[in-house]
Amino acid sequence: MPTYDYFCPSNNQKVEVMHSINDKISTWGELCKRAKCEPGDTPEAAPVQRLLSVPSLITPTSDTDYKNLGFQKLVKRDQGVYEDVTAKEGQSRFVDRQGKPLNNP
């Protein structure tokens, strides 16, 4: 689920919450429920604004990360031969240009 930042002009506070892209939060009370925090002295009906923020992206850094995220990483080893460094146990590690397994490179 994505993380969103909300700002309440009534109390000048910024709160970060996670929710579905389809969910709409428009009041301080709704925001506090979602963030599991106390509303304090701010009226629950006080309006809030969703802030524009930069999304955080997960970028794989190792062959294991690629494998765990469900990606396939091929490394060129010879003319027309690639090694699948993310191959699972029992799968052929070497493939041709079309991705077809090779018996022995």
C-alpha positions in Angstrom: 0.0 0.0 0.0 1.2 3.5 -0.8 2.2 6.0 1.9 0.6 9.5 1.9 1.3 12.7 3.7 -1.6 14.8 5.0 -1.5 18.4 6.4 -4.1 19.9 8.7 -4.1 23.7 8.5 -6.1 23.9 11.8 -3.2 22.6 13.9 -0.3 23.0 11.4 0.6 19.3 11.7 1.7 16.8 9.0 0.8 13.1 9.4 1.9 10.1 7.3 -0.4 7.2 6.7 -0.7 4.1 4.5 -3.9 3.4 2.7 -5.3 2.2 -0.7 -5.2 4.6 -3.6 -9.0 4.5 -3.7 -9.4 5.6 0.0 -10.2 9.3 0.5 -9.4 11.1 3.8 -10.8 14.5 4.2 -11.1 15.3 8.0 -8.7 15.3 10.9 -10.8 12.6 12.7 -10.5 10.2 9.7 -6.8 10.9 9.5 -6.2 10.2 13.3 -8.2 7.0 13.1 -6.1 5.8 10.1 -2.8 6.9 11.8 -3.9 5.5 15.2 -3.2 8.7 17.0 -5.2 11.0 19.3 -6.9 14.0 17.7 -6.0 16.2 20.7 -7.6 19.7 20.8 -8.2 19.8 17.0 -11.9 19.3 16.0 -12.4 16.0 14.3 -14.3 17.7 11.5 -11.3 20.0 10.6 -10.3 19.5 6.9 -7.0 18.0 5.9 -5.1 18.2 2.6 -3.2 15.4 1.0 0.3 16.6 0.1 2.2 15.9 -3.0 5.1 13.7 -2.2 7.8 11.8 -4.0 7.1 8.0 -4.1 9.7 5.7 -2.6 10.8 3.0 -5.0 12.4 -0.3 -4.1 15.3 -1.0 -6.4 17.0 -4.4 -6.3 20.7 -4.3 -5.5 21.6 -8.0 -5.7 20.7 -11.1 -7.7 18.8 -12.4 -4.7 16.7 -9.2 -4.6 15.8 -9.6 -8.2 14.9 -13.2 -7.6 12.8 -12.4 -4.5 10.9 -9.7 -6.4 10.1 -12.1 -9.2 12.4 -10.7 -11.8 14.7 -12.6 -14.1 18.3 -11.4 -14.6 20.3 -12.7 -17.6 24.0 -12.1 -17.8 25.7 -12.6 -21.2 28.4 -15.4 -21.0 29.2 -16.3 -24.6 27.9 -15.5 -28.1 24.2 -16.2 -27.8 24.5 -17.8 -24.4 23.1 -16.1 -21.2 23.2 -17.2 -17.6 20.0 -16.8 -15.6 21.6 -15.7 -12.3 18.1 -15.7 -10.7 17.3 -19.3 -11.7 15.6 -21.4 -9.0 16.8 -24.8 -7.8 16.4 -27.4 -10.5 16.1 -24.8 -13.4 18.6 -24.5 -16.2 20.9 -21.6 -15.5 22.0 -21.2 -19.1 19.6 -20.0 -21.8 19.8 -18.9 -25.5 18.7 -15.6 -26.9 15.1 -16.7 -26.9 15.2 -17.7 -23.3 15.2 -21.4 -24.1 17.2 -23.6 -21.7 20.5 -25.0 -22.8 21.7 -28.4 -21.6 25.4 -27.5 -21.4 26.9 -24.2 -22.7 
